[in-house]
Amino acid sequence: MSKKHPIISVTGSSGAGTSTVKHTFDQIFRREGIKAVSIEGDAFHRYNRAEMKAELERRYAAGDTTFSHFSYEANELSELERVFRDYGKTGTGKTRHYVHDDDESARYGVPPGEFTGWADFEDGSDLLFYEGLHGAVVNDEVNLAKHADLKVGVVPVVNLEWIQKIHRDKEKRGYTTEAVTDVILRRMHAYVHCITPQFTQTDVNFQRVPVVDTSNPFIARWIPTPDESLVVIRFANPRGIDFSYLTSMIQNSWMSRANSIVIPGGKMDLAMQLIFTPMIDRLVHESKRA
């Protein structure tokens, strides 16, 4: 953690909805006049697309069927920790982009499946914003959680997460349901051991819960809409959280535990605005006084 150069980390697995959360944070930054440097978890993958395919084949031939982008060893987590640490100390750092598709290729001038070159952060930023798979990892080699001043987990119930991933990968990446299912199965070991432990490190978790039948996510025709969902918001430390204010401002919300509030799915953006705007303003205000 660094009062001078704060870091916000949003963590969730593929299909969890972290990109939507990033959009909400971008709105807050824009409205509050905050200059944020954003980095993506994909930028810290260890392999480009061709290298990852070769590594998967090598490991599969050796009997390892669990290796995936969720795995610690598939990512440059020491490099990510260095970026967090350096930014916290000096407000500087470097990042790059992983190019997913033709649209991004046209934007960055790099073929799909490749990385751009590393580039320095712009000067004069107020905070660093991370969105990806591993923003709160604590293991024997790295401790990313200790560097972040605000850690947010995005954790839909698992069947909903799978539905969202299947639909996204089919529509945007041209995969078949069977191919996406194979990826889900291969990632399950790392999901349990690398992804879910991070949500005990986060300060606030958002868990979307559908109220329609998602018992077989592999045949679902539609992603449940926000109006067909509830969101459970859990605070690791509820001290200072004005639950009365939140429940009065968010219609049809209620407290389910002393540290948790349940809201209609369509109110998630509003809830994030109400919860995080004062937190972010406080981080930036304290950084300017440090």
N, C-alpha and C positions, 0 to 999 in steps of 0.2 A: 504494500500500500504506500501511496505517496500523496501527501497533502498538496505538494507543489504541482504535480503532474498526474491527475487522477486517471484511473483506468476503469472502464465499464466492460464487463464480459457477459455475453449472452450465449448460452450453451444449450444445444439440443441436437438430437440425431437427425439423419436425413429424412425429410418428410414431416418433421415436427412442427414446422411453421416459424423458424427463426427469422426467415427473410421478411415475413409479415411484421414481426416484432421490430426488426431493424427499421422498417418504414415508419413505424410509430415513433421510434427514437429520433429518426431524421426530422420528423415533424416538430418534435420538442426542441431539437437543436436549432432548427430554422426559426421557430417562433421566439425562442429565448435569446437569439443572437449568439449562439455558442458555436465556436469553430471546432469541429471534431475531426480527428483523423480516424478513418475506418480501415480495418484490416479483416481479411476473410480467412477462416480456418483452412479453406482449400489451398491457399497460398503456401501452406506449410506441409502439404503432402510431400513425401519423400520421392515419389516416382511420378513421371509423366504417364500418359495413358498407355503408351506402348510398353514402357518399362514395367508398369503395374501389371499388365497382361502377362508379360514374361515371368514376373515374380510369382504371380498366382499359379501359373503353369508349373513352375519349378517347385513350389511348395506343395502343390497338389500331387505331383509325381512322388514327392518325398513323404506323402501321407498326411500333410497338414491341410485340412479342409476348412479351417476357421480364419485364415488370414484375410483381412479386408481393410478398407480405409478407416474403419473404426479402431483397428489395432494400434497400440502405441507405436510399434516398430514400423508402421507404414507412414509415420509422420515425423517431422523434424521438431519434436516437442522441446528439445534443448534450445533450438534456435528461436522458437516462439517464446520460451521463458526469457531468453536473452533480450528479445524485443520488449517484452513487458518490463524487465528490470531496467534496461537502458532508458526507456521512456519515463519510467517512474523517477529516475535520477536526473535526467537531462532534458526531457521533453523531445527527444530526437529518436530516430530509428529508421528502419527500412522495411519495405514489404514488396510483394509482387502479386501478380494475378494468375490464377489457373483458368485457362480459356476452355469453356465447356462446349461451345457450339459455334455455328457460322456467324451468328449475330455478334457474339463477343469477339470472334476472329476479325471481323470487319472493324470493330472498335479499337482493338489493340494491335492489329497487324501481325498476329501470331496464329499459326494453324491450330484448330481445335485439338485439345488433348495435350497442349504444351503450356509451359509457363512463360510469362513475360520476364524481362530482366528485373533485377532488384532496383528499387528507386527509393531515394530518401523521402521522408515525410516532409510535407510543407512546413515552413517555419510558422511559429506563432499560434499553434493550436492550443485549445483550452483543455482537451482531454483526448484519450485514446479509446476507441470503440471497437471491440472484437465481437465477431459473430461466427460461430462454427461448432465443431464437434468436441473440442477439447479445452475449452476455456477455463475449466476449474479442476484440471487433473492434479491429483496428488498421488505420487507413487515413489518408488525408491530412487528415482533419478531426477524428477522435477517436482516443483511445487508451484503450479501456476496460480492456485487459488489465493496464496498469500500476497500476490502482487496486485490483485484486482480490488478496487475500492467498492464496487457494486457488482455483485454476481447474480445473474438472472437465469433461471432454468425454464425451458419451454418443453413440456412433457405431456403430450396427449396420451390418453390410455392407448395401450399398444395396438389394439385392433384398428383404432382410428388412425394412428400413425402409419400403419401398413397400408390402409386404404389410400391415404394421401400420397404415400410414396408410389404405390402402384399406378395411380392415375397420373401423377406428375411424370414418371419415367416413361409411361406409354405415350402420353400426349406430347411431351417436349423432347424426349430422347429416342422415341421410336422403338422401345423395348416391348417384348411380349409379356403377358402376365406370367408365363412360366419362367422367363428370364429374370424378372424382378423377384419372383418367389425364390429362385435359387440364390439371389443376392441376399435376401432377407435371412434365409437359412444359414448361409455362410457367415453372416455378420452376427448371428445370435450369441456366440460365445463372447465376442468382444463387446457386444451390447451389454451383456450382463456384467462383465468384469472391467470394462473401460469407460462405458458411457454412464450407466446408472449410478455408480458410486459418486459421481460429480454432484448429483442433486442433493447430497447431504452437505455439500460445501457451499451451496448457493444461498444468497440472502433472501431471495423471493422466487418462488416457483409458480408457474402458471400451468395447470393441468386441465386440458379441455376434455370433457366427458360427454359423449353423444347420448341423447335420450331416444334414439331410434335403434333398431336392431342392426348391430354390426358383427353378429356372431360368426359370419363367414366373410372375412374381409376380401378374400380372393375372388369372390363373384359379385361384389358390390358394384352396382351400376353408377352410383353417385357418391360423392363425398358429402357426408352430413353437413348441412349448412350451419352457420352460427346460431340461427334461430332454433335449430334442432339440437343444441348443445348447451351445457352449463360449463362454467370455468371455475375451478377451485384455485384460489390464490392463497399460498401458504407463506408466512413470514417466519424466517428462522428466529428473529428476535422481534417480538411484537411491541416492545417498549417504544413509545413515541408514535405508534401508528394510531391515528384517530379513526377507529372503526365506526363510531357513530356518524362521523362526517361522511365516510365512504358509503355506508348503507343508506344515508339520506340522499346522497347525490346519485347513487346507482339504483334505479328503480328495480324492485323485486329481488334485491340482494339480501343475504343474511349471513350471520356468523355461524359456522358449523363447529368450530373449536375456538379456543382462546387465541389461537394464532392464525386462524383461517377464515376466509370469507368466500362465499359462493355467489356468483353473478350469472346473469343470462349471457349466453355465448356472444350475442350481438353487442354486448357492452364491454368487450375486452379492450378495445382501443381506448374507450373513455376511461376505464379503470387504470390502464397504464399511464394515461396522461395525468390523472389525478394523483397516482402514487409516485410516479417517477419525476414529475416536474419539480416538486420541492426538493427531492433528493439530489437531483442534478444541479439545481441552482445552489444548493448548499455546498456541494463538492466544488463547484467552480468559484463560489464566493470565498471559500476557505483557501483554495489554491492561490487566489490573488492576494490573500493576506499573508500567505506563508513566506 
